[in-house]
Amino acid sequence: MTAGFDDYPDTDEDSFNSMNFLVTENIFFLADSAEYEYPDIAAKRLDGLARFYKNNSQKQFMYELSGSTYESSASDAGSVLASERVEKVKQELLSRGVPEDRLSIG
């Protein structure tokens, strides 16, 4: 799962500059599951993404959410699980105040 903000030179979760850049934040899941492998770390990262939005809500940016699994990309089960993971992260961000129009599913 990737989304939004990570430690990046010249920026932090309180502000960002006008450069165009891609920043990723990984959230890990248990194998064959939509449950977080490290719930405390996932919550911290999601809180940071929400805080970044709140501190920069007047600026133009989007969070692109994408999920993956270790299964073959052709696997229906892998695609379903990846979608479930993305949806879980999306719902977590929405519950933290990030508006849906700032979230894009990639």
C-alpha positions, 0 to 999 in steps of 0.5 A: 500500500502506498500513499502520500507522505514520507520523510523527504528532503525539504518537506515535512508533514506540516508543509510542503514546497511547490516542487512536483514529486512522488512520495510514498508511505508503505503500510504492511499487511499480514500474508493473505489478509487485509489486517495490518502486520504492524497495527501501531505503525500503520496507525502512526503512518495514517495519522501522519497522512491525515495531519499532512492533509489538515496542515496543507488542505488549501494546497493542490495535491492528491493521495494515490492509493494502490494495493498489492499482494505477493500473488500473480497479478493475473490472480483474481484472489490477489486482485480482490485482496489488493482491493480490500487492502486499498479500501481499508486504508481509504476508510481509515483516511476518511475516518481521520478527516481526509476528504474522498475527493483527495483520494485516488485509487491507482 
